[in-house]
Amino acid sequence: MQRWRGLEDVPEDWAQGRSVVTIGSYDGVHRGHQLIIGHAVTHARELGIPSVVVTFDPHPSEVVRPGSHPPLLAAHHRRAELMAELGVDALLILPFTTDFSQLSPGDFVRTVLVEALGAKVVVEGPNFRFGHKAAGDVEYLSALGLKYDFEVDVVDLFVAGEAGGGEPFSSSLTRRLVAEGDVAGAAEVLGRPHRVEGVVVRGAQRGRELGYPTANVETLPHSAIPADGVYAGWLVVEGESMPAAISVGTNPTFDGTNRTVEAYAIDRVGLDLYGLHVAVDFYAFLRGQEKFDSIDALLERMAVDVKRARELVDG
């Protein structure tokens, strides 16, 4: 998959060959996103032309309303990996600046879709908005398609199951489920476990002293972190997924104040992970954060947590 950052990275002759394009933040690449992107890929293959996903960095809300950046479900490199797995031919990441946010819907379509990408078909969900103050919608996009010779294909989104209460699959729904600690519900929307990434840094090293050495993950900025508690999941290191018991919170037993994500790779010894970029995949919520009266009580509960995590992940 080709990856471009900014319109200047798009090959000059790309528009001459036409393409099937879909546009969106696509944070999380959840099952609704997968449906739209997959539809674009299929349509492109039927036409014998490439598929292109257009997305933005930073999230538009951070530019339009500074300080309102939503928790991110997936970093851009992770989104790119997921899109490549769906068969996307090219990914265009547009730097979302104040000037860019001022583009009218018509100028956005002309500049990005027509002149840069030569869109033949544009695939979007029914709630797609674009241009300055999100003034453009799919109806207006269709009208511009008549002017610039491209079709608009609108794909209905899935409706979430029990976890979402019948809501359409969306990034906002997924963020809410993650924030509530409902990682199983989030996985239903995403189509895979929710992942948090970052570099392993040195912490208080209490886990090592207690016999449960943990990878203290310094998460990427704006990451969507599950609610405080203990989870079963996996620690992913250089492509290897290791069953893990995961703690999110402030370690109240030790009167901690900093919120951390720590993963204990079950039954693995001698791991030296400091400085490595790792991922933590959340599978199931085990319990909420607790403050224990003694170290012995904490150790007893940790043993139960690890046993339960092992059973869930291996089962």
TIMIDO-447216 format. One line per field, with one value per atom (N, C-alpha, C): residue in one letter; atom name; x, y, z. Coordinates in steps of 0.1 Angstrom, whole numbers, plus 5000, padded with zeros to 4 digits. Each point is the difference from the previous one (the first is absolute). Example, Ala and Ser with C-alpha at 12.3 -4.5 7.8 and 13.67 -1.06 7.14 Angstrom:
% TIMIDO-447216
aa <- [A:A:A:S:S:S];
at <- [N:CA:C:N:CA:C];
east <- [5132:4991:5009:4996:5009:4992];
north <- [4943:5012:5012:5011:5011:5011];
up <- [5078:5000:5000:4993:5000:5008];
This chain:
% TIMIDO-447216
aa <- [M:M:M:Q:Q:Q:R:R:R:W:W:W:R:R:R:G:G:G:L:L:L:E:E:E:D:D:D:V:V:V:P:P:P:E:E:E:D:D:D:W:W:W:A:A:A:Q:Q:Q:G:G:G:R:R:R:S:S:S:V:V:V:V:V:V:T:T:T:I:I:I:G:G:G:S:S:S:Y:Y:Y:D:D:D:G:G:G:V:V:V:H:H:H:R:R:R:G:G:G:H:H:H:Q:Q:Q:L:L:L:I:I:I:I:I:I:G:G:G:H:H:H:A:A:A:V:V:V:T:T:T:H:H:H:A:A:A:R:R:R:E:E:E:L:L:L:G:G:G:I:I:I:P:P:P:S:S:S:V:V:V:V:V:V:V:V:V:T:T:T:F:F:F:D:D:D:P:P:P:H:H:H:P:P:P:S:S:S:E:E:E:V:V:V:V:V:V:R:R:R:P:P:P:G:G:G:S:S:S:H:H:H:P:P:P:P:P:P:L:L:L:L:L:L:A:A:A:A:A:A:H:H:H:H:H:H:R:R:R:R:R:R:A:A:A:E:E:E:L:L:L:M:M:M:A:A:A:E:E:E:L:L:L:G:G:G:V:V:V:D:D:D:A:A:A:L:L:L:L:L:L:I:I:I:L:L:L:P:P:P:F:F:F:T:T:T:T:T:T:D:D:D:F:F:F:S:S:S:Q:Q:Q:L:L:L:S:S:S:P:P:P:G:G:G:D:D:D:F:F:F:V:V:V:R:R:R:T:T:T:V:V:V:L:L:L:V:V:V:E:E:E:A:A:A:L:L:L:G:G:G:A:A:A:K:K:K:V:V:V:V:V:V:V:V:V:E:E:E:G:G:G:P:P:P:N:N:N:F:F:F:R:R:R:F:F:F:G:G:G:H:H:H:K:K:K:A:A:A:A:A:A:G:G:G:D:D:D:V:V:V:E:E:E:Y:Y:Y:L:L:L:S:S:S:A:A:A:L:L:L:G:G:G:L:L:L:K:K:K:Y:Y:Y:D:D:D:F:F:F:E:E:E:V:V:V:D:D:D:V:V:V:V:V:V:D:D:D:L:L:L:F:F:F:V:V:V:A:A:A:G:G:G:E:E:E:A:A:A:G:G:G:G:G:G:G:G:G:E:E:E:P:P:P:F:F:F:S:S:S:S:S:S:S:S:S:L:L:L:T:T:T:R:R:R:R:R:R:L:L:L:V:V:V:A:A:A:E:E:E:G:G:G:D:D:D:V:V:V:A:A:A:G:G:G:A:A:A:A:A:A:E:E:E:V:V:V:L:L:L:G:G:G:R:R:R:P:P:P:H:H:H:R:R:R:V:V:V:E:E:E:G:G:G:V:V:V:V:V:V:V:V:V:R:R:R:G:G:G:A:A:A:Q:Q:Q:R:R:R:G:G:G:R:R:R:E:E:E:L:L:L:G:G:G:Y:Y:Y:P:P:P:T:T:T:A:A:A:N:N:N:V:V:V:E:E:E:T:T:T:L:L:L:P:P:P:H:H:H:S:S:S:A:A:A:I:I:I:P:P:P:A:A:A:D:D:D:G:G:G:V:V:V:Y:Y:Y:A:A:A:G:G:G:W:W:W:L:L:L:V:V:V:V:V:V:E:E:E:G:G:G:E:E:E:S:S:S:M:M:M:P:P:P:A:A:A:A:A:A:I:I:I:S:S:S:V:V:V:G:G:G:T:T:T:N:N:N:P:P:P:T:T:T:F:F:F:D:D:D:G:G:G:T:T:T:N:N:N:R:R:R:T:T:T:V:V:V:E:E:E:A:A:A:Y:Y:Y:A:A:A:I:I:I:D:D:D:R:R:R:V:V:V:G:G:G:L:L:L:D:D:D:L:L:L:Y:Y:Y:G:G:G:L:L:L:H:H:H:V:V:V:A:A:A:V:V:V:D:D:D:F:F:F:Y:Y:Y:A:A:A:F:F:F:L:L:L:R:R:R:G:G:G:Q:Q:Q:E:E:E:K:K:K:F:F:F:D:D:D:S:S:S:I:I:I:D:D:D:A:A:A:L:L:L:L:L:L:E:E:E:R:R:R:M:M:M:A:A:A:V:V:V:D:D:D:V:V:V:K:K:K:R:R:R:A:A:A:R:R:R:E:E:E:L:L:L:V:V:V:D:D:D:G:G:G];
at <- [N:CA:C:N:CA:C:N:CA:C:N:CA:C:N:CA:C:N:CA:C:N:CA:C:N:CA:C:N:CA:C:N:CA:C:N:CA:C:N:CA:C:N:CA:C:N:CA:C:N:CA:C:N:CA:C:N:CA:C:N:CA:C:N:CA:C:N:CA:C:N:CA:C:N:CA:C:N:CA:C:N:CA:C:N:CA:C:N:CA:C:N:CA:C:N:CA:C:N:CA:C:N:CA:C:N:CA:C:N:CA:C:N:CA:C:N:CA:C:N:CA:C:N:CA:C:N:CA:C:N:CA:C:N:CA:C:N:CA:C:N:CA:C:N:CA:C:N:CA:C:N:CA:C:N:CA:C:N:CA:C:N:CA:C:N:CA:C:N:CA:C:N:CA:C:N:CA:C:N:CA:C:N:CA:C:N:CA:C:N:CA:C:N:CA:C:N:CA:C:N:CA:C:N:CA:C:N:CA:C:N:CA:C:N:CA:C:N:CA:C:N:CA:C:N:CA:C:N:CA:C:N:CA:C:N:CA:C:N:CA:C:N:CA:C:N:CA:C:N:CA:C:N:CA:C:N:CA:C:N:CA:C:N:CA:C:N:CA:C:N:CA:C:N:CA:C:N:CA:C:N:CA:C:N:CA:C:N:CA:C:N:CA:C:N:CA:C:N:CA:C:N:CA:C:N:CA:C:N:CA:C:N:CA:C:N:CA:C:N:CA:C:N:CA:C:N:CA:C:N:CA:C:N:CA:C:N:CA:C:N:CA:C:N:CA:C:N:CA:C:N:CA:C:N:CA:C:N:CA:C:N:CA:C:N:CA:C:N:CA:C:N:CA:C:N:CA:C:N:CA:C:N:CA:C:N:CA:C:N:CA:C:N:CA:C:N:CA:C:N:CA:C:N:CA:C:N:CA:C:N:CA:C:N:CA:C:N:CA:C:N:CA:C:N:CA:C:N:CA:C:N:CA:C:N:CA:C:N:CA:C:N:CA:C:N:CA:C:N:CA:C:N:CA:C:N:CA:C:N:CA:C:N:CA:C:N:CA:C:N:CA:C:N:CA:C:N:CA:C:N:CA:C:N:CA:C:N:CA:C:N:CA:C:N:CA:C:N:CA:C:N:CA:C:N:CA:C:N:CA:C:N:CA:C:N:CA:C:N:CA:C:N:CA:C:N:CA:C:N:CA:C:N:CA:C:N:CA:C:N:CA:C:N:CA:C:N:CA:C:N:CA:C:N:CA:C:N:CA:C:N:CA:C:N:CA:C:N:CA:C:N:CA:C:N:CA:C:N:CA:C:N:CA:C:N:CA:C:N:CA:C:N:CA:C:N:CA:C:N:CA:C:N:CA:C:N:CA:C:N:CA:C:N:CA:C:N:CA:C:N:CA:C:N:CA:C:N:CA:C:N:CA:C:N:CA:C:N:CA:C:N:CA:C:N:CA:C:N:CA:C:N:CA:C:N:CA:C:N:CA:C:N:CA:C:N:CA:C:N:CA:C:N:CA:C:N:CA:C:N:CA:C:N:CA:C:N:CA:C:N:CA:C:N:CA:C:N:CA:C:N:CA:C:N:CA:C:N:CA:C:N:CA:C:N:CA:C:N:CA:C:N:CA:C:N:CA:C:N:CA:C:N:CA:C:N:CA:C:N:CA:C:N:CA:C:N:CA:C:N:CA:C:N:CA:C:N:CA:C:N:CA:C:N:CA:C:N:CA:C:N:CA:C:N:CA:C:N:CA:C:N:CA:C:N:CA:C:N:CA:C:N:CA:C:N:CA:C:N:CA:C:N:CA:C:N:CA:C:N:CA:C:N:CA:C:N:CA:C:N:CA:C:N:CA:C:N:CA:C:N:CA:C:N:CA:C:N:CA:C:N:CA:C:N:CA:C:N:CA:C:N:CA:C:N:CA:C:N:CA:C:N:CA:C:N:CA:C:N:CA:C:N:CA:C:N:CA:C:N:CA:C:N:CA:C:N:CA:C:N:CA:C:N:CA:C:N:CA:C:N:CA:C:N:CA:C:N:CA:C:N:CA:C:N:CA:C:N:CA:C:N:CA:C:N:CA:C:N:CA:C:N:CA:C:N:CA:C:N:CA:C:N:CA:C:N:CA:C:N:CA:C:N:CA:C:N:CA:C:N:CA:C:N:CA:C:N:CA:C:N:CA:C:N:CA:C:N:CA:C:N:CA:C:N:CA:C:N:CA:C:N:CA:C:N:CA:C:N:CA:C:N:CA:C:N:CA:C:N:CA:C:N:CA:C:N:CA:C:N:CA:C:N:CA:C:N:CA:C:N:CA:C:N:CA:C:N:CA:C:N:CA:C:N:CA:C:N:CA:C:N:CA:C:N:CA:C:N:CA:C:N:CA:C:N:CA:C:N:CA:C:N:CA:C:N:CA:C:N:CA:C:N:CA:C:N:CA:C:N:CA:C:N:CA:C:N:CA:C:N:CA:C];
east <- [5008:4992:5009:4997:5007:4995:5009:4996:5005:4991:5004:4996:5009:4996:5000:4988:4998:4998:4993:4997:5013:5011:5012:5006:4997:5005:4993:4988:4992:5007:5003:5006:4993:5008:4993:4991:5002:4991:4989:4999:4990:4986:4996:4986:4996:5010:4997:4994:5004:4995:4987:4995:4988:5002:4991:5001:4986:4999:4988:5005:4993:5005:4990:5005:4991:5007:4993:5006:4994:5009:4995:5011:4998:5010:5004:4990:5002:5008:4997:5007:4995:5009:4996:4998:4997:4996:4991:4989:4990:4992:4991:4992:4992:4995:4994:5009:5012:5011:5004:5001:5004:4990:4988:4989:5002:5002:5001:5013:5011:5013:5000:4995:4999:4992:4989:4991:5008:5008:5008:5011:5006:5010:4994:4988:4993:4996:4995:4995:5013:5011:5012:5005:5000:5004:4991:4987:4991:5002:5004:5003:5014:5009:5014:5008:4996:5008:5003:5009:5004:4990:5001:4992:5009:4994:5007:4992:5006:4994:5006:4992:5005:4996:5010:4997:5008:5000:5005:5009:5009:5009:5004:4997:4993:4985:4993:4986:4994:4991:4994:4995:4994:4995:5010:5013:5011:5003:4998:5002:4988:4989:4987:4997:5002:4997:5012:5011:5012:4997:5007:4998:4989:4993:4989:5004:5013:5005:4994:4992:4994:5011:4997:5010:5001:5012:5002:4999:4993:4999:5011:5007:5011:5009:5013:5010:5000:5005:5000:5007:5011:5007:4991:4993:4991:4988:4995:4989:5005:5012:5006:5001:5005:5001:4986:4990:4987:4994:5002:4995:5008:5013:5007:4994:4997:4994:4987:4993:4987:5002:5012:5003:5001:5001:5001:5013:4999:5012:5008:4994:5007:4993:5008:4995:5006:4991:5004:4996:5010:4998:5002:4989:5001:5002:5011:5002:4988:4993:4988:5004:5001:5005:4988:5002:4990:4996:5010:4997:4992:5004:4993:4985:4998:4987:4990:5006:4993:4995:5005:4996:4984:4994:4986:4998:4988:4998:5003:4997:5003:5015:5008:5014:5007:4995:5005:4999:4988:4998:5008:5001:5008:5015:5005:5014:5005:4992:5004:4995:4987:4994:5002:4999:5001:5014:5007:5013:5011:4999:5011:4998:4987:4998:4992:4994:4992:4989:4992:4990:4990:4998:4989:4988:5002:4990:5004:4991:5003:4990:5005:4993:4999:4988:4999:4988:5000:4989:4989:4988:4989:5002:5008:5002:5013:5006:5012:4998:5009:5000:5015:5000:5014:4999:5013:5001:4998:5002:5000:4987:5001:4989:4991:5007:4993:4987:5001:4988:4995:5010:4996:4995:4990:4995:5000:4994:5001:4991:4989:4992:5008:5007:5008:5011:5006:5011:4995:4988:4994:4998:4996:4999:5013:5011:5013:5005:4996:5003:4995:4988:4995:5008:5005:5008:5014:5006:5014:5001:4989:5000:5005:4994:5003:4986:5000:4988:5002:4988:5001:4992:5007:4994:4999:4988:4997:4998:5007:5000:4994:4989:4994:5009:5001:5009:4993:5008:4994:4993:4992:4994:5006:5006:5006:4991:5005:4992:4997:5000:4996:5009:5013:5009:4996:4996:4998:4985:4992:4986:4993:5004:4993:5006:5010:5006:5008:5001:5009:5014:5008:5014:5006:5008:5006:5012:5009:5012:4995:4990:4995:4995:4992:4995:5012:5010:5011:5008:5001:5007:4992:4987:4992:5002:4999:5002:5013:5011:5013:5001:4995:5000:4993:4990:4992:5007:5010:5007:4994:4990:4993:5008:5012:5009:4994:4992:4993:4990:4993:4991:5007:5011:5009:5005:5004:5005:4989:4987:4989:4999:5002:4999:5012:5012:5012:5003:4994:5003:5013:5006:5013:5002:5009:5002:5005:4995:5006:5014:5008:5015:5005:5009:5007:5015:5007:5014:5009:5013:5009:5014:5009:5013:5000:5007:5002:5010:4996:5009:5001:5010:5002:4990:4993:4991:5006:4991:5004:5006:4998:5006:4994:4988:4994:4996:4995:4996:5011:5012:5012:5002:4999:5003:4989:4988:4989:4999:5009:4999:4992:4995:4992:5006:5012:5006:4991:4997:4991:5007:4995:5005:4991:5007:4994:5000:4988:4999:4997:5009:4998:4992:4987:4991:5001:4996:5001:4990:5003:4991:4986:4991:4985:4995:5007:4995:4988:4991:4987:5004:5001:5004:4987:4999:4988:4999:4988:4998:5010:5002:5009:4995:5009:4997:5010:4997:5008:4994:5008:4994:5009:4993:5008:5002:5011:5003:5013:5007:5013:5010:5012:5011:5007:5000:5005:5014:5010:5014:5006:5004:5006:4992:4987:4991:4996:5006:4996:4990:4989:4989:5001:5002:5002:4988:4993:4989:5005:4991:5004:4988:5004:4991:5004:4990:5003:4994:5007:4995:5000:4988:4999:4996:5007:4997:5011:4998:5010:5007:4998:5006:4996:4987:4996:5006:5003:5006:5013:5007:5013:4998:4987:4997:5006:4999:5005:4990:5005:4992:5001:5010:5001:4993:4992:4992:5010:5000:5009:4993:5006:4996:5012:4998:5010:4995:5009:4996:5010:4995:5008:4998:5011:5000:5000:4989:4998:5010:5006:5009:5013:5003:5012:5010:5012:5011:5011:5008:5012:4997:4988:4998:5006:5008:5005:4994:4990:4992:5002:5009:5002:5004:4993:5004:4993:4993:4993:4986:4996:4986:4992:4990:4991:4986:4991:4986:4993:4989:4992:4986:4996:4987:4991:4988:4991:4989:4999:4990:4988:5002:4989:5003:4989:5001:4999:5009:5000:4994:5005:4995:5004:4993:5004:5013:5005:5012:4996:5009:4997:5013:4997:5011:5000:5011:5001:5006:4996:5005:5014:5005:5013:5006:5013:5007:4995:4998:4996:4986:4991:4987:5001:5009:5002:5005:5010:5006:4990:4992:4990:4990:4996:4991:5007:5013:5007:5001:5002:5001:4987:4988:4987:4999:5004:4998:5008:5012:5009:4994:4995:4994:4988:4992:4988:5003:5010:5005:5005:5008:5005:4989:4990:4989:4992:4998:4992:5007:5013:5008:5003:5004:5004:4987:4989:4988:4994];
north <- [4988:5012:5013:5009:5012:5009:5008:5009:5014:5010:5013:5009:5010:5010:5014:5005:5013:4998:5009:4999:5000:5007:5000:4986:4991:4986:4991:5005:4992:5001:4989:5000:5010:5008:5010:4994:4988:4994:4991:5000:4991:5003:5012:5004:4995:4999:4996:4986:4991:4987:4997:5010:4999:4991:5001:4991:5000:4991:4999:5005:5010:5007:5000:4998:5002:5009:5009:5010:4999:5001:5000:5000:5003:4998:4985:4992:4985:4996:5007:4996:4987:4990:4987:4990:5005:4991:4989:5004:4991:4993:4992:4992:5008:5012:5009:5005:5004:5005:4989:4988:4989:4997:5002:4998:5011:5012:5011:4998:4998:4998:4988:4989:4988:5001:5008:5003:5008:5009:5008:4991:4992:4991:4991:4994:4991:5007:5012:5008:5004:5003:5004:4988:4988:4988:4997:5002:4997:5010:5012:5010:4999:4993:4998:5013:5007:5012:4999:5008:4999:5007:4995:5006:5009:5011:5009:5004:5000:5005:5013:5010:5013:5002:5004:5002:5013:5003:5013:4998:5010:5000:5015:5005:4994:4998:4995:4999:5014:5001:5014:5007:4993:5007:5008:4995:5007:5013:5002:5012:5010:4994:5008:5004:4991:5003:4996:5008:4996:4995:4989:4994:4989:4998:4990:4987:4998:4988:4987:4992:4988:4990:4991:4989:4991:4997:4993:4985:4993:4986:4992:5007:4994:5011:4998:5010:4999:5010:4999:4988:4996:4989:4987:4999:4988:5001:5011:5002:4996:5004:4996:4985:4994:4985:4993:5005:4994:5003:5012:5003:4991:4998:4992:4986:4995:4986:5000:5011:5000:5001:5002:5001:5014:5010:5014:5002:5007:5002:5012:5010:5012:5007:5006:5007:5015:5009:5014:5007:5004:5007:5015:5007:5015:5007:5008:5008:5010:4998:5009:5012:5011:5013:5010:5011:5010:5005:5002:5003:4990:4987:4989:4999:5003:5000:5010:5011:5010:4997:4989:4996:4998:5006:4998:4985:4995:4986:4999:5010:5000:5000:5008:5001:4987:4994:4988:4989:4999:4989:5003:5012:5003:4997:5005:4999:4986:4993:4986:4989:5000:4989:5000:5012:5002:5001:5011:5004:4990:4996:4991:4985:4996:4985:4996:5009:4995:4991:5003:4991:4996:4987:4996:4996:4995:4996:5005:5005:5004:4992:4992:4991:5006:5002:5006:4995:5002:4997:5011:4997:5010:5013:5000:5012:5008:4997:5006:5015:5008:5015:5004:5011:5005:5015:5005:5015:5008:5013:5010:4999:4999:4998:4988:4990:4988:5003:5010:5004:4991:4991:4991:4987:4994:4987:4991:4988:4991:5005:5007:5005:5010:5009:5010:4994:4990:4992:4994:4995:4994:5011:5012:5011:5004:5000:5003:4989:4987:4989:5002:5005:5003:5010:5010:5011:4995:4991:4996:4985:4994:4987:4989:4999:4989:4996:4987:4995:5000:5000:4999:4988:4991:4988:5000:5000:5002:4986:4997:4986:5002:4993:5000:4993:5006:4994:4989:4991:4989:5006:4992:5004:4991:5006:4992:4991:4989:4990:5004:4991:5002:5011:5000:5009:5015:5002:5013:5005:4991:5003:5004:4994:5003:5012:5007:5011:4996:5008:4997:4999:4992:4999:5014:5005:5013:5000:5010:5002:5005:5009:5006:4989:4990:4989:4992:4997:4992:5007:5013:5008:4999:5001:4999:4986:4990:4986:4998:5005:4999:5008:5012:5008:4994:4992:4993:4987:4996:4987:4988:5003:4989:4997:4993:4997:4989:4992:4989:5007:5010:5007:5008:5006:5008:4990:4988:4990:4996:5000:4997:5010:5013:5011:5000:4998:5001:4988:4988:4988:4994:5005:4995:5006:4996:5006:5014:5009:5013:5000:5008:5000:5014:4999:5012:4998:5010:4998:5010:4997:5009:4994:5008:4995:4995:4989:4995:5009:5005:5009:4994:5005:4995:5007:4992:5005:4998:4998:4998:4986:4991:4986:4992:5003:4993:4986:4999:4987:4990:5004:4991:4995:5010:4996:4991:5001:4991:4987:4998:4988:5000:5012:5002:5012:4998:5011:5005:5013:5005:5010:5001:5009:5013:5011:5012:5008:5001:5006:5015:5008:5014:5002:5001:5000:5012:4999:5010:5011:5013:5011:4998:5004:4999:4986:4990:4986:4998:4992:4996:4989:5004:4990:4995:4987:4994:5005:4999:5004:4993:5006:4994:4986:4991:4986:4990:4987:4989:4993:4997:4994:4987:4992:4989:5005:4996:5003:4995:5008:4996:5011:4997:5009:4997:5009:4997:5007:4991:5005:4995:5009:4996:4989:5002:4990:4988:4998:4988:5004:4993:5003:4991:5006:4992:5002:4989:5002:5009:5009:5010:5003:5004:5006:5015:5009:5014:5008:5010:5009:5014:5006:5015:5007:5011:5007:5007:5003:5008:4992:4987:4992:5005:5001:5006:4993:4988:4993:5007:5005:5007:5015:5005:5014:5007:4993:5006:5011:5009:5011:5000:4994:5000:4988:5003:4989:4993:4986:4992:4989:4994:4988:4990:4989:4990:4987:4992:4987:4990:4989:4989:4989:4996:4989:4987:4993:4988:4989:4995:4989:5002:5013:5003:5006:4996:5004:5006:5009:5005:5010:5005:5010:5013:5005:5014:5008:5008:5008:5015:5004:5015:5006:5010:5008:4994:4989:4994:5006:5002:5004:4987:5000:4988:5004:4989:5003:4991:5005:4993:4998:4988:4997:4996:5007:4997:4990:4989:4990:5000:5001:4999:5007:5006:5007:4990:5001:4990:5006:5012:5007:5014:5008:5014:5002:5012:5003:5000:4994:4999:5004:5005:5003:4989:4992:4989:5004:4994:5003:4996:4990:4995:4994:4999:4994:4985:4993:4986:4999:5009:5000:5004:5009:5003:4989:4993:4988:4989:4998:4990:5003:5012:5004:5000:5004:5000:4985:4991:4986:4996:5004:4997:5006:5013:5007:4993:4997:4993:4987:4992:4987:5002:5010:5003:5005:5008:5006:4988:4991:4989:4991:4998:4991:5007:5013:5007:5000:5004:5002:4987:4990:4987:4992:5003:4993:5003];
up <- [5000:5000:5000:4991:5000:5011:5006:5011:4996:5000:4997:5011:5003:5010:4993:4998:4994:4985:4994:4985:4992:5005:4992:4998:5009:4999:4989:4996:4990:4987:4993:4987:4990:4993:4991:4990:4996:4989:5006:5013:5007:4995:4999:4997:4986:4991:4986:4999:5010:4999:5007:5008:5008:5011:5010:5012:5007:5009:5009:5014:5005:5012:5011:5012:5012:5010:5007:5008:5014:5010:5014:5010:5013:5010:5002:4999:5001:5012:5011:5012:5005:5002:5004:4989:4988:4989:5005:5006:5006:4989:5003:4991:4990:5004:4991:4990:5005:4991:4990:5005:4992:4989:5003:4990:4988:5004:4990:4992:5007:4993:4991:5006:4992:4988:5001:4988:4990:5004:4991:4993:5007:4995:4989:5004:4990:4987:5002:4989:4991:5006:4992:4992:5006:4993:4988:5002:4989:4989:5003:4989:4995:5007:4996:5003:5010:5004:5015:5005:5014:5010:5012:5011:5009:5004:5009:5012:5012:5012:5003:5003:5004:5014:5008:5015:5004:5013:5004:5013:5001:5012:5003:5012:5011:4997:5010:4999:4998:4990:4997:5013:5009:5012:5008:4999:5008:4994:4987:4993:5001:4998:5000:5014:5010:5014:5008:5001:5007:5014:5004:5013:5000:4988:5000:4993:4999:4993:5006:4993:5006:5003:5009:5002:4988:4996:4987:5002:4992:5000:4993:4991:4993:4995:5001:4994:4985:4993:4985:4995:5006:4994:5001:5011:5002:4990:4998:4991:4986:4996:4987:4999:5011:4999:4998:5007:4999:4986:4994:4987:4989:5002:4991:5000:5012:5001:4992:4999:4993:4985:4995:4986:4994:5009:4995:4992:4989:4991:5005:5005:5004:5012:5009:5011:4999:5000:5000:5013:5008:5013:4997:5002:4998:5013:5001:5012:5001:5011:5002:5008:4992:5005:5001:5006:5000:4986:4991:4987:4992:5002:4994:5005:5012:5006:4994:4993:4994:4986:4995:4986:4999:4991:4998:4995:5001:4995:4985:4992:4986:4997:5008:4998:5005:5011:5004:4990:4994:4990:4988:4995:4988:5003:5011:5003:5003:5008:5005:4991:4998:4992:4985:4995:4985:4995:5005:4995:5004:5013:5005:4998:5002:4999:4988:4993:4988:5004:5010:5005:4989:4998:4991:5009:5012:5009:5014:5008:5014:5008:5010:5008:5014:5006:5013:5008:5013:5008:4999:5004:4999:5007:5011:5008:4997:4989:4996:4998:5006:4999:4996:4993:4995:4997:4999:4997:5013:4998:5011:5008:5013:5009:4997:4993:4997:4992:4991:4993:4989:4995:4989:5006:4993:5003:4988:5001:4989:4988:5003:4990:4991:5007:4993:4993:5006:4994:4987:5000:4987:4990:5004:4990:4994:5008:4995:4991:5003:4992:4985:4999:4987:4992:5008:4994:4996:5008:4998:4995:4997:4994:5009:5012:5009:5006:5004:5006:5015:5007:5015:5004:5008:5004:5015:5005:5015:5006:5010:5006:5014:5003:5014:5010:5012:5010:5007:5006:5008:5012:5006:5013:5011:5010:5011:5007:5005:5008:5014:5009:5014:5006:4997:5007:4996:4988:4995:5002:5005:5001:4988:4988:4988:4992:5006:4993:4988:4989:4989:5005:4994:5004:4997:5010:4999:5009:4997:5009:5013:5001:5012:5009:4995:5007:5006:4992:5004:5011:4999:5011:5013:4999:5012:5007:4992:5005:5007:4993:5006:5013:5000:5012:5012:4997:5010:5004:4993:5003:4993:4992:4992:4988:5002:4989:4991:5006:4991:4991:5005:4991:4989:5004:4991:4989:5004:4990:4990:5005:4991:4989:5004:4990:4991:5006:4992:4991:5005:4992:5005:5011:5005:5014:5008:5013:4999:5009:5001:5004:4993:5002:5005:5009:5005:4998:4995:4996:5007:5001:5006:5003:5005:5003:5015:5003:5013:5008:5011:5008:5014:5007:5014:5009:5008:5010:5014:5010:5013:5002:4991:5000:5011:5005:5011:4995:4988:4994:5001:4996:5001:5014:5009:5014:5005:4995:5004:4993:4990:4992:4988:4996:4988:4992:4994:4993:4988:5000:4990:4990:4988:4990:5003:5004:5003:4986:4994:4987:5000:4995:4998:4987:5002:4988:4991:4988:4990:5004:4996:5004:4995:5008:4997:4999:5005:4999:5008:4994:5007:5010:5013:5010:5007:5002:5007:5014:5006:5014:5009:5012:5009:5004:5001:5004:4995:5001:4996:4988:4990:4988:4996:4992:4993:4986:4995:4986:4995:4992:4994:5001:5002:4998:4987:4990:4987:4999:4998:4999:4987:4991:4987:4993:5000:4993:5008:5011:5009:5010:5000:5010:5012:5012:5012:5009:5005:5010:5011:5004:5010:5010:5012:5010:5000:4998:4997:5011:5006:5010:4994:5002:4996:5013:5003:5012:5007:5012:5008:5011:5001:5010:5014:5004:5012:5013:4999:5011:5005:4990:5003:4999:5001:5000:4988:4988:4988:4995:4992:4994:4985:4994:4985:4995:4989:4994:4990:5001:4992:4994:4989:4994:5001:5008:5002:4996:4993:4996:5005:5006:5005:4990:4993:4990:5008:5000:5009:4996:5011:4999:4991:4998:4992:5010:4999:5009:4992:5006:4994:4988:4999:4989:5003:4991:5001:4989:5004:4990:5001:5009:5001:4987:4996:4988:4987:5002:4988:4998:4988:4997:5000:5009:5001:4999:4999:4999:5011:5005:5010:4995:4998:4994:5012:5001:5012:4995:5008:4996:5009:5014:5009:5013:5005:5013:5011:5010:5011:5013:5003:5012:5000:5009:5001:5008:5000:5008:5015:5008:5015:5007:5013:5009:5011:5001:5009:5013:5011:5013:5003:4992:5003:4987:4999:4989:4998:5010:4999:4994:5003:4994:4985:4997:4986:4992:5006:4993:4998:5010:4999:4988:4999:4990:4986:5000:4987:4995:5008:4996:4994:5006:4994:4987:4999:4987:4989:5003:4990:4995:5010:4997:4991:5003:4992:4986:5000:4987:4991:5006:4993:4994:5008:4996:4988:5001:4990:4987:5000:4988:4993:5009:4994:4996:5006:4997:4987];
